[in-house]
Amino acid sequence: MSTPTVLAPARPRVAGAYLLLFLIGAETFLISPLLPTITAALHTSVAVAANATTAYVLVYAVASPLLGSVSDRIGRRTPLLVGAALFLVANLGCALAPDVAVLIAARAVGGLGAALAGPSIWAYLADSAPDPESIGRYMSRGMAFFSSGQVIGIPVGAGLAAALGWQFSFVALAAGTAAAIAVLARAVPRARPGGTAPSLQEGLRVALDRRVGPILALTFVVQAFSLGAYAYAGQILHERLGWSAGALGLVGVLVGLGSVTGALLGGRLTRSGLPLAARLTVWIAVIGVGLGAFALSHGAAPALIALLVWFVGSGGFVTEQQTALALAAGDRRASASAWNTSAMHAGTAIGVLLLGAIVTGARG
């Protein structure tokens, strides 16, 4: 293995990674505010156009654990740059899509790019930390940028669509990705710093590692309750308070703000000296308090406050367990991060199904 290049100063080194996380976060929910416009422009139904979101998330969740080990084998640079390039091409494809089939296919390519780049980003942030105690700070900032993208992506995407056309939302993402690629190409070393490169089989065994496996299991369980329940939050607010789709859109912004706040607080708590188990317990408790208060609330103000608390806890929890994974996985960080993404999505899906069955049974 070649000798790694000398790493640049910390802030320039991670700026491109933070920007790419922001853009991936913005991409996740971009279709939602554009759905009516896209449906009309491409002469399709809402149900069919919504598959553009499904294609992105599904490919991301399935491909991520298969591709995570690539970064651990060959280094962060190539997966980061190739994944970002796929992400760029996919967004240009969305902007130029003549029909909904091309749009869905382009979104699937975007999910593939995010699946290749995403685990490498988190691993690269951990690699870039000057010492183990700093990993939590780097992870918390990464989570804050990702969540900020989710918050800002919805109103900015809707604004660009209203002013210039829905295609320009994707053009803006492509332009931002090009800037991130330029920064990453200068900052990311050509050789993987330190450690031994695991095989593909070893990457697949990461999920069963005695240090990594329990963290992944915790992610699955917590997100089954947290994100699984959030899938029904809009319906609950609509039924209890009569909120319209426009009002419910603001809930997404509040959720993102809570996640950003939790991520930043999580970085501080990581440096507090509390044991990992205690820190995770704190954030799970915050999630539980917020979720329980939301379930029992019958007014707008209590519901919104509870929702904010709920996702402050969620943002803190994700930051904490990403940091724990980075420390536990060592030179297999990208593989662990990839499996973590799949655990999160799988937990969410199971949570939605179980809670749906409970709600259906309760209503008779």
N, C-alpha and C positions, 0 to 999 in steps of 0.2 A: 504494500500500500504506500502511496506517495506521501511525503511529508506535508502536513497541512500548512496552508498559508497562514501568516500571522493575522490574528483577528483584529478588526478595526475597533476603534473606541465604541463603547456600548451603545450609545444612542443612535448613531448612524447605522450601526450594524443591525439593529432590530427595527428601524423605522419602516423598511419595506414589508417586514413581516406583520407589523401592526396595521399597515395600510391594507394589506391583502386580507387580513382577518376582518377588518371593517367592511370591505367589499363583499366578502363571502357572507357576512351577517346581513348586509343589505339585500343580497340576492335571495336569501331564504324566503322572505315574505313579500317580495316585490310584486308577484303576480296578483296578490289580493286586491290592492286598490286599482289595478289596471284591468281586472277581469271584465267588467261591463264594456269597456272600450275595446278590448281585444276581441271579445265575443262579437261585437257589432262589426268591427273592421274585417275580421276573417270569416264572417258569415257562418258562425258555428254556434253551438249551444254552450251554456254556462258549464254544464257537467263535463263536456268534452274539453273545453278550454282549461278547466281546473286541473286536468291531467298534466298540464305543464308544471304545476307545483309537485304533483305526485312523482313525476318522472325524475325531477331533480333530487328530491329527498330519498326516494327509493334507491336510485343508483348510488347516491352518496353512502347510504347506510350499508348496502350490500358490498360495494367495491372497497370501502375503506379498510376493513381488516385484511383483505386480500392484497392491498397495495402498500399497507403500512410497513411491512418488512422490507420493501424495496429501499426505503430511506435508511433503514438500519444496516443494510448490506452495502450500499454503494455511496452513502453520504447524503447530506441534505440538499445539496445544490441542484442536482439534476431533477429529482422529484418536484422540488419547489418550482423551478423554472418551467419544466414541462407541464406540470399541473396548472400553473398560472397561465401559460400559453393556451392550453385547452379552454380554460375559463374565459380568456379573452375572445378566442374564436367562437365559443358558444354564444357569448353575448352579442357579437356581431351577427351571428346566424339568427338569433332571435330578432334583432332589429331589421334584418332583411327578409324574414320569413314571409313567403307569399301565401301560406295557408297554415292551418293549425297543426297539421302533421309535421311540418318542418319545424315549427315552434317547439313542439313537444320533443322532437329529436334533438334539437339544439339545447334544450334545457337538460336533457339526459347527458349530453356531452359536458355541459357545465357541472353537473353533479359528479361526473367522472373526474374532471379537473380538480374540483374541490376535494374529492376523496383522495387524490394523489398528493395534492399540496397540503391539505389540512393537517394530517398527522405530522408531516415534516415541519410545519410551522411551529406546533407546540414543542416538538423535540428540539428544534433549532433555538427557540426561546430559552429552554432549559440549558442547552449547550452553551448559550451566550452568557449566562449568568456567571459572574466572576467567582462565586462560591455557592455551596449548597444553601446557605441561609438567604441568598438573594433570589433563588428560584421562585419562591412565592410571590415576590414583587413583580417579576417579569411575567408570571402567569396571570396575576391579577390585572395587570395592565392589558395583556392580550385579551382577556375575557371582557374587560371594559370596552375595548375597541370593537370586539365582535358584537356585543350587546348594543353599543352605540349605532352600529350599522343597522341593526334591526329597528331601532327607534327612528333613526333619520331616514332610512330607506323608504318607509311607507309614505310620509308626507312629501319627500323630495321626488320620489317616483311619480306620485299623483300630480305634483306641481308641474313637472316636466311634461307629463302626458297631456295635461290641460293646456299648457302654453305652446308646445311644439309638436305633440303627437306621442303616442305611447312608445314608439320605436326609440325615441331619444333617451328614455330611461335606461335602455340597454346600451346605447351608445356611450352614455356617461359612465356606466360600469366598465365598459371596454377601455375607455380612455384612462380611467383610474387604474385598471389592471396593468395597462402599458406602463404607467408611471411606477407602479410597484415592481414590475419586472426589471425596469431600468435600475432601480435602487438595489434590488436583490442580486442582480447580476454583478454588481460592484462589491457587494458586502459579503456574500456567502462564500466561504472557502471552497476551493475545488476538491479538497480531500476531506474525508470525514475525520474530525478530531478525535484521536485516541480510541481505545477499546478494540474489540475484535468484531468483525462483521459476521452476524449470525446468518445461518442458511434460511431458506424459505420455510423449511419444516420447523426450525427453531422459532421463527416468527409466529407460526400457527400455534406453537405450544405456550406462547406468552400468556394467553388467557388462563392457563391452568397453573401458572407459577404461584407458589404459596404466598408470595408477597403481593403479586398483582391481582390474582383471582378474587380475593375478598373485597378489594376496592371496586372491581368491576361488578361483583354481586351487589354491593351496596348501591352503586349507581343504578343498577337495574331496579332495585326495590324502591329507592327514593323517588326516582323519576316515574315509576308506575303510579305512585300516589300523587306526585306533584304535577307533572306535565299531563298525566292521564286525566286528572281532575280538571286541569285548565282547559282541556278540550270542551268541557261542558260549561265553562264560566260564562261565555256569551249567552248561551241559552238560558242560564239561570238569571242573568241580569235582564234579559228580555222578558222573561215570564214574571219576575218579581217587580221590576221597575218600568217595564214597557219601553225599554231603550231601543232605538232604531239602529240600523246598521252603521250609520254615520257616527252615532254616539259610541257604539261598541268599538269603532276604529280607534278612538282615543284610549281605550283600555290597553291596546297593544303598545301605545307609547308609554303608558304608565308602567306596564310590565317591563319594558326595556329600561326605563329609568331606574326601577327597582333593581334590576339585574346589574346595571352599571354600578349603582351604589354598593350593592352586596359584593361585587367583584373587588372594588377598591377597599372596602372594609375587610374583605377576606385577606388581601395582601398584608394589611396591618396586623390582623390577628395571627397570621402565620409567623410573624416576627415577634410575637408576644412572649414566647417561651412556653406556652401551654402545650401539653402533649397532643399528638395528632388526634387520638380518639376523643379527647375533650373538645377540640376545635370542631371536629365533624359533628359531635353531639350538639354543640351550640347551634350550628346552622340547621341541623335537622329539627331541633326544637323550634327555631324561628319559623321554619316552613310549616311545622305543625300548628303553631299558634295562629299564623296568618291564614292558613287553609281552613282551620276550624272556625275562626272568626268570620271568614267569608261565607262559609256554609250556613252560619247562624244569622247573618246580617239580613235586615229587611229594609234598610235605607241606603240612599246613594252614598252618603259620606262614609258610614261605617264599612260598606262594601269596598269602596275605593281604598280606604286606609288599610283594610285587611289584605287587599290584593297587593298593595305596595309592600307591606311587611312580608307577605308570602314570597314575593320575588326578590326582595333583599336577601332573604334566607336562601333562595335558590341560587342567586348569583354568588353568594359566599360559599355555598356548598360546592358548586362546580369548580370554583377557583381552588378550594382546598383539596378536592380529590384529584384535580389535574396536577397540582403540586406533589401530592402523595404518590401519584403514578410516576411522575418524572423521577422522583427519588428512588422509588422501589424498582423501576424497570432498568435503570442504568443505561447501557448502550442500546437497549431495545425500546427506547422511549417512543419512537414513532409507531411501532407495532402496538404498544400498550395504549397509546392515544387512539389508534384506529379501532381497537376492540372496545374502548370506552365509548366511542361514538355509536357503535352498533348496540352496546348494552343500553345506552340512553334511549335510542329509537325503539329497541325491542321492549324495554320497560314501558315506554309511553304507549306503544301499541297494545300491550297486554292490559295496562291500566285502563285504557279507553274501553276495551272489550269487557273487562270485569265490571267497571263502573256502569257501563251501558246496560249490562245484564241486571245489575242491582237496581238501577233506576226503572228499568222496564218491569221488573218484578214488583217493585214498590207501588207502581202505578196500576198494577193489575193487568 
